[in-house]
Amino acid sequence: MQWREAKGSIFEQEENMNEVEGKMMSEEQVLDWLAEVFNEPREKITPETKRDDIVSWDSLGVLTLMADLDEKFDLVLSDQEMRPMQTIGDILAVLRERGKIKA
């Protein structure tokens, strides 16, 4: 019985890891999350929202975004990959390209 429990827990751990690695969100959920990341009202965050319109999307905001992308999506982006992002839509595009947004 102990062997089955141990074996079952291994499978359970593998399944949980796959869920985390494969985590996907809808675009609306991502927009909600980005509003939290940048501490902005949700209605202000749309795909068209520009970086210049978000006060907290500064150098510290970029680091926060990078850390949260890693934590939420297991997605590590370099500074060079982050620099061209000038709109919320740019962030969404990267998440789509990497298969992190539900279709």
C-alpha positions as CSV (number, residue, x, y, z in Angstrom):
1,M,0.0,0.0,0.0
2,Q,2.8,2.4,0.8
3,W,4.4,1.8,-2.6
4,R,1.1,2.7,-4.4
5,E,0.8,5.9,-2.3
6,A,4.3,6.9,-3.1
7,K,3.9,6.1,-6.7
8,G,0.6,8.0,-6.8
9,S,2.2,11.1,-5.2
10,I,5.0,11.1,-7.9
11,F,2.4,11.1,-10.6
12,E,0.4,13.8,-8.9
13,Q,3.6,15.9,-8.6
14,E,4.3,15.5,-12.3
15,E,0.8,16.4,-13.2
16,N,0.9,19.6,-11.0
17,M,4.2,20.6,-12.6
18,N,2.7,20.2,-16.1
19,E,-0.2,22.4,-15.1
20,V,2.1,25.1,-13.9
21,E,4.4,24.9,-17.0
22,G,1.4,24.9,-19.4
23,K,-0.5,27.6,-17.6
24,M,-2.6,29.6,-20.0
25,M,-4.8,32.6,-19.4
26,S,-7.5,34.3,-21.5
27,E,-6.7,37.7,-22.9
28,E,-9.0,39.2,-20.4
29,Q,-7.2,37.5,-17.5
30,V,-3.9,38.7,-18.8
31,L,-5.3,42.3,-19.0
32,D,-6.5,42.0,-15.4
33,W,-3.1,40.7,-14.4
34,L,-1.3,43.5,-16.2
35,A,-3.5,46.0,-14.4
36,E,-2.3,44.5,-11.1
37,V,1.4,44.5,-12.2
38,F,1.3,48.1,-13.2
39,N,-1.1,49.1,-10.4
40,E,-3.5,50.7,-12.8
41,P,-7.3,50.6,-13.1
42,R,-8.4,47.7,-15.2
43,E,-10.4,50.0,-17.6
44,K,-7.1,51.8,-18.4
45,I,-5.4,48.6,-19.6
46,T,-6.2,47.7,-23.2
47,P,-4.1,46.3,-26.0
48,E,-3.8,49.9,-27.3
49,T,-2.5,51.3,-24.0
50,K,1.0,52.8,-24.6
51,R,3.9,52.5,-22.3
52,D,4.1,56.2,-21.9
53,D,0.5,56.2,-20.5
54,I,1.4,53.9,-17.7
55,V,3.4,55.8,-15.0
56,S,4.7,52.6,-13.4
57,W,5.9,51.1,-16.7
58,D,9.4,52.5,-15.9
59,S,12.6,50.6,-15.3
60,L,11.4,49.2,-12.1
61,G,8.1,48.3,-13.7
62,V,9.9,46.4,-16.5
63,L,11.8,44.4,-13.8
64,T,8.5,43.6,-12.0
65,L,6.9,42.6,-15.3
66,M,9.9,40.3,-16.1
67,A,9.7,38.7,-12.7
68,D,5.9,38.2,-13.0
69,L,6.2,36.7,-16.5
70,D,8.7,34.2,-15.1
71,E,6.5,33.4,-12.1
72,K,3.1,33.3,-13.8
73,F,4.1,31.8,-17.2
74,D,7.5,30.3,-16.8
75,L,8.6,32.8,-19.4
76,V,12.0,34.4,-19.1
77,L,12.6,37.4,-21.4
78,S,15.9,39.3,-21.7
79,D,16.2,43.1,-21.5
80,Q,16.6,43.1,-25.3
81,E,13.3,41.3,-25.7
82,M,11.6,43.7,-23.4
83,R,12.8,47.0,-24.9
84,P,10.7,46.9,-28.1
85,M,7.5,46.5,-26.0
86,Q,5.8,49.8,-26.2
87,T,2.1,48.8,-25.8
88,I,0.1,46.3,-23.8
89,G,-0.6,44.7,-27.2
90,D,3.1,44.0,-27.5
91,I,3.1,42.1,-24.3
92,L,0.0,40.2,-25.4
93,A,1.7,39.4,-28.7
94,V,4.7,37.8,-27.0
95,L,2.4,35.7,-24.8
96,R,0.5,34.6,-27.8
97,E,3.7,33.7,-29.7
98,R,4.8,31.6,-26.7
99,G,1.4,29.9,-26.4
100,K,0.5,31.4,-23.1
101,I,-2.9,33.0,-24.1
102,K,-5.9,30.8,-24.7
103,A,-7.3,31.0,-28.2
